[in-house]
């Protein structure tokens, strides 16, 4: 497949190492701490399904790259959709992209609140009073996290935050090392686990898909890379390293807590030093990255505002209202497992698996013939639809 990528001439841009680094940071997120729960829902054999999801999404990343390579002017996922299906395709993909960009930060708020409740239970009980209304527990911490994040939303130059977010690889190493520490020093690795549980399969597949939902970033990484013909290697290295991390945390967490592992591994942790390192490290990065993650929506809103409204005050107001709206959604729907499951089943499956296949078939006119490649792509599309339907049903079912 690598030889099908055009050998573009070298231009100024990101190096191979930096592109790998950025790809790792994009692909490795809060899904890391959900993999033990996914494994506990479906049993040990589902590790094979995690590997299948990794291979599938890596392959669709290659398909997306090949689509980009047909026209050097294309820089984003929306450009690929426009090339394949015109303006309607761009609008359709943009809706899914912005919805994912909106819901992932909402999930970060829920995750932060869940862990802060565990870390500071007495503060959560005390809460605060607003005009006679007592706000405590998880709602209190959700609002508190929003207030902590608010100043970062007002930074005009978000590159100041990007320097801090460069600690993504380091934080992953710290988290995995601390989990091993907790297992050895506190919990042990002897929890019983099931071989396979088909009832939990839809939930597991949704969460596995959530782990590999970085495809909207790949076109940006590809277009900014100096040696674009090496992007295939970037995908292989990135997916390999992240999959090793996902499988390692899933295995360690399941061996430590078995069927009792919670939707976020940090919620199983104690208040000892090793556990605190895992929790604090997993809490720090999302707070810093929130403004970076949601900035594409803010930028899109501002671009479509009338020119007379484009001022610094409106700029601050738009970002503040975006933050407030995600806080409200997190208060109304504070279920981390269901939210990540829905994002994985509907948005990640669509954006990371289904749409790259559809765009590839359309741009290269492969839908007009039948060969091994078309059969593989078609099979992936059928699998994506099945995972999406089952995962959506399972996520909704858990809240009934």
C-alpha positions in Angstrom: 0.0 0.0 0.0 2.9 2.4 0.7 4.0 2.3 -3.0 0.6 3.7 -4.0 1.4 6.9 -2.2 2.8 9.5 -4.6 6.4 10.4 -3.8 5.9 14.2 -3.4 8.9 16.5 -3.5 10.3 17.6 -0.2 9.1 21.0 1.1 9.3 22.8 4.3 7.3 21.2 6.9 7.2 18.9 10.0 9.9 16.3 10.3 9.2 12.6 10.4 9.9 12.4 14.1 7.7 15.4 14.9 4.8 14.0 12.8 5.1 10.7 14.7 5.0 12.6 18.0 1.9 14.6 17.0 0.2 11.5 15.7 0.8 9.7 18.9 -0.6 12.6 20.9 -3.7 12.7 18.7 -4.4 9.0 18.9 -3.6 8.5 22.6 -6.2 10.2 24.8 -8.7 9.5 27.5 -9.6 6.3 25.8 -6.4 4.8 27.4 -8.2 4.6 30.8 -11.4 3.0 29.4 -9.7 0.0 27.9 -9.7 -2.1 31.1 -13.5 -1.5 31.4 -14.0 -2.5 27.8 -12.0 -5.7 28.3 -14.1 -6.5 31.5 -17.3 -6.2 29.5 -16.4 -8.7 26.9 -13.6 -10.9 28.3 -10.0 -11.7 27.3 -10.7 -12.8 23.8 -11.9 -9.2 23.0 -8.2 -8.2 23.0 -8.3 -9.7 19.5 -11.1 -7.3 18.6 -9.0 -4.4 19.9 -6.3 -5.5 17.5 -8.8 -5.8 14.6 -10.0 -2.3 15.4 -6.4 -1.0 15.3 -5.6 -2.7 12.0 -8.9 -1.5 10.5 -8.6 2.1 11.5 -4.9 2.2 10.4 -6.0 0.9 7.0 -8.8 3.5 6.7 -6.2 6.1 7.7 -4.1 5.0 4.7 -7.2 5.2 2.4 -7.8 8.8 3.6 -4.2 9.6 2.9 -4.5 8.2 -0.6 -7.5 10.4 -1.2 -5.6 13.5 0.0 -2.7 12.6 -2.4 -4.9 13.0 -5.4 -4.9 16.8 -5.0 -2.3 18.7 -3.3 -4.7 21.6 -2.5 -6.6 19.4 -0.1 -5.6 20.0 3.5 -8.5 18.8 5.7 -11.0 15.9 6.1 -13.7 18.3 4.8 -11.7 18.9 1.6 -11.7 15.1 1.0 -15.5 15.0 1.5 -15.9 18.0 -0.9 -13.8 16.2 -3.5 -15.9 13.1 -3.2 -19.4 14.5 -2.9 -19.3 18.2 -3.3 -20.8 20.8 -1.0 -23.2 18.4 0.6 -20.4 16.0 1.5 -18.4 18.8 3.1 -21.5 19.9 5.2 -22.2 16.3 6.3 -18.6 15.6 7.3 -18.3 19.0 9.1 -21.4 18.2 11.2 -19.9 15.0 12.4 -16.5 16.5 13.0 -17.7 19.4 15.0 -20.0 17.2 17.0 -17.1 15.0 17.9 -15.0 18.0 18.8 -17.8 19.3 21.0 -18.6 16.0 22.8 -15.0 15.0 23.6 -14.3 18.1 25.8 -17.7 17.4 27.4 -16.4 13.9 28.2 -13.3 15.5 29.7 -15.4 17.6 32.1 -17.3 14.5 33.2 -14.1 12.5 33.7 -12.5 15.4 35.7 -15.6 15.7 38.0 -15.7 11.9 38.6 -12.1 11.8 39.7 -12.3 15.0 41.8 -15.2 13.6 43.7 -13.0 10.6 44.6 -10.0 12.7 45.5 -11.9 15.4 47.6 -15.1 13.8 48.9 -15.4 16.2 51.9 -15.1 19.3 49.6 -17.7 17.7 47.3 -20.1 17.3 50.2 -19.6 20.9 51.4 -20.1 22.3 47.9 -21.2 25.9 47.5 -24.4 27.9 47.7 -25.8 30.0 44.8 -28.7 32.2 45.8 -30.0 29.6 48.3 -29.3 26.7 45.9 -26.8 24.2 47.4 -24.6 22.7 44.7 -22.4 19.8 45.8 -20.9 16.5 44.7 -20.3 15.9 41.0 -22.2 19.0 39.7 -20.0 21.2 42.0 -16.8 19.8 40.6 -18.0 20.0 37.0 -18.6 23.7 37.5 -15.3 24.1 39.3 -13.4 22.5 36.5 -15.2 24.8 34.1 -14.0 27.9 36.1 -10.5 26.5 36.1 -10.5 26.0 32.4 -12.1 29.4 31.6 -8.9 31.6 31.6 -7.3 29.3 29.0 -10.3 29.8 26.7 -9.4 33.5 26.6 -5.9 33.0 25.3 -5.6 34.4 21.8 -2.4 32.5 21.1 -3.2 28.8 21.8 0.4 27.9 21.0 1.1 28.7 24.6 -1.0 25.7 25.6 0.4 23.5 22.9 3.8 23.6 24.5 2.3 22.1 27.7 0.4 19.5 25.7 3.7 18.3 24.3 3.9 16.3 27.6 1.4 13.8 26.2 4.0 11.0 25.6 5.6 11.6 29.0 2.3 11.6 30.8 1.4 8.2 29.1 4.7 6.7 30.3 4.1 8.1 33.8 0.5 6.7 33.9 1.5 3.2 32.7 4.5 3.1 35.1 2.3 4.2 38.0 -0.4 1.6 37.2 2.3 -1.1 37.3 3.4 0.4 40.7 -0.1 0.2 42.0 -0.5 -3.3 40.9 2.7 -4.5 42.6 2.5 -2.4 45.7 -1.3 -2.2 46.4 -3.6 -4.5 44.5 -1.8 -7.3 42.8 -2.5 -9.0 39.4 -4.7 -11.9 40.4 -8.3 -10.8 39.7 -10.4 -13.4 38.0 -11.6 -12.6 34.5 -13.9 -14.1 31.9 -12.7 -15.6 28.6 -15.5 -14.1 26.6 -18.9 -12.4 27.2 -20.8 -11.7 24.0 -23.4 -9.6 25.9 -20.8 -6.9 26.6 -19.4 -7.0 23.0 -21.2 -3.9 21.7 -20.0 -1.8 24.5 -16.4 -3.0 24.2 -16.4 -2.4 20.4 -17.7 1.2 20.9 -15.0 2.0 23.4 -12.4 0.4 21.2 -13.6 2.6 18.4 -13.4 5.6 20.7 -9.7 4.9 21.2 -9.0 5.2 17.5 -11.0 8.3 16.6 -8.1 10.6 15.5 -8.8 10.5 11.7 -9.9 14.2 11.5 -6.3 15.1 12.5 -4.5 12.9 10.0 -5.1 15.1 6.9 -3.6 18.0 8.9 -0.6 16.0 9.9 -0.1 14.7 6.3 -0.4 18.1 4.7 2.1 19.6 7.2 4.7 16.8 6.8 7.9 17.5 5.0 8.3 14.0 3.4 4.7 13.1 2.7 5.7 9.8 1.1 6.7 8.6 4.6 3.3 9.3 6.2 2.5 5.6 5.7 5.3 4.8 8.1 4.0 7.4 10.5 0.6 5.7 10.6 2.2 2.3 11.2 4.4 3.5 14.0 1.7 5.6 15.7 -0.9 2.8 15.6 1.6 0.2 16.8 2.8 2.3 19.8 -0.7 3.3 20.8 -2.1 -0.2 20.4 0.6 -1.6 22.6 -0.2 1.0 25.3 -4.0 0.4 25.0 -3.5 -3.4 25.3 -1.0 -3.0 28.2 -3.3 -0.8 30.3 -6.3 -3.0 29.4 -4.5 -6.2 30.6 -3.0 -4.6 33.7 -6.3 -3.0 34.7 -8.3 -6.2 34.2 -5.8 -8.3 36.1 -5.9 -5.8 39.0 -9.6 -5.3 39.3 -11.4 -7.9 37.2 -15.1 -7.4 36.6 -15.1 -4.7 39.2 -13.1 -2.3 37.1 -15.0 1.0 36.5 -15.5 3.0 33.3 -12.4 5.0 34.2 -9.5 3.0 35.7 -8.7 5.9 38.0 -12.0 5.5 39.8 -10.7 2.1 41.1 -7.5 3.7 42.5 -6.9 4.3 46.2 -5.5 7.4 47.9 -2.0 6.0 48.2 0.9 7.7 46.4 1.0 5.4 43.3 -2.7 5.8 42.7 -2.5 9.5 43.2 0.2 9.8 40.5 -2.1 8.0 38.1 -5.1 10.2 38.9 -3.3 13.5 39.0 -1.4 12.8 35.8 -4.7 11.8 34.0 -6.4 15.0 35.3 -3.7 17.5 34.4 -3.5 17.1 30.6 -7.2 17.3 29.8 -7.5 20.6 31.6 -4.7 22.1 29.5 -5.9 20.6 26.2 -9.6 21.6 26.5 -9.2 25.0 24.8 -7.1 23.4 22.0 -9.6 20.6 21.4 -12.7 22.9 21.1 -11.0 25.8 19.3 -12.1 24.5 15.8 -15.7 25.1 16.7 -15.0 28.5 18.1 -13.0 29.4 14.9 -15.8 28.2 12.7 -18.4 30.2 14.6 -16.3 33.4 14.4 -15.7 33.0 10.7 -19.4 32.9 10.0 -20.2 36.0 12.1 -20.9 39.4 10.4 -17.7 41.5 10.1 -19.1 44.1 12.5 -19.3 41.5 15.2 -15.7 40.4 14.9 -14.1 42.0 18.0 -12.1 40.8 20.9 -15.1 41.0 23.2 -17.2 38.8 20.9 -14.3 36.5 20.5 -14.1 36.0 24.3 -17.9 35.7 24.6 -18.1 33.0 22.0 -15.5 30.9 23.8 -17.1 31.5 27.1 -20.5 30.4 25.9 -19.0 27.3 24.4 -17.4 26.3 27.7 -20.7 27.1 29.6 -22.7 25.0 27.1 -20.4 21.9 27.6 -20.6 22.4 31.3 -24.4 22.3 31.1 -24.4 19.2 28.9 -22.0 17.5 31.4 -24.4 18.4 34.2 -27.5 17.1 32.4 -25.8 14.0 31.0 -23.0 13.1 33.5 -22.5 9.5 32.3 -19.0 9.1 31.1 -19.4 5.5 29.9 -22.5 6.2 27.9 -21.1 9.4 26.3 -17.8 7.8 25.2 -19.8 4.7 24.0 -22.1 6.9 21.9 -19.2 9.0 20.5 -17.4 5.8 19.6 -20.4 4.0 18.1 -21.8 6.9 16.1 -19.1 9.5 15.5 -15.8 7.6 15.6 -17.1 4.7 13.6 -18.5 7.0 11.0 -15.5 9.4 10.8 -12.7 6.9 11.3 -14.0 3.8 9.5 -17.1 4.4 7.3 -16.4 7.7 5.6 -12.8 7.1 4.6 -14.0 3.9 2.8 -16.9 5.7 1.1 -14.7 8.6 0.0 -12.0 6.3 -1.3 -14.5 4.3 -3.4 -16.0 7.5 -4.8 -12.8 9.4 -5.6 -11.1 6.4 -7.2 -14.4 5.2 -8.9 -13.8 1.7 -7.4 -17.5 1.3 -6.8 -17.8 0.5 -10.5 -15.8 -2.7 -10.3 -15.4 -5.7 -8.1 -12.0 -7.0 -7.0 -10.2 -8.0 -3.8 -9.6 -4.4 -2.6 -13.3 -3.5 -3.1 -14.3 -6.6 -1.2 -12.1 -5.7 1.7 -13.3 -2.1 1.8 -16.9 -3.3 1.5 -16.5 -5.7 4.3 -15.1 -3.0 6.5 -18.1 -0.8 5.8 -20.5 -3.6 6.7 -18.5 -4.1 10.0 -18.6 -0.4 10.7 -22.4 -0.3 10.3 -22.8 -3.3 12.6 -20.6 -1.9 15.3 -22.3 1.5 15.1 -25.8 0.0 15.5 -24.9 -2.4 18.3 -22.8 0.2 20.1 -25.5 2.8 20.0 -28.1 0.4 21.3 -25.8 -0.7 24.1 -24.9 2.9 25.1 -28.6 3.9 25.2 -29.6 0.7 27.0 -27.2 1.3 29.9 -29.1 4.5 30.9 -32.6 3.0 30.8 
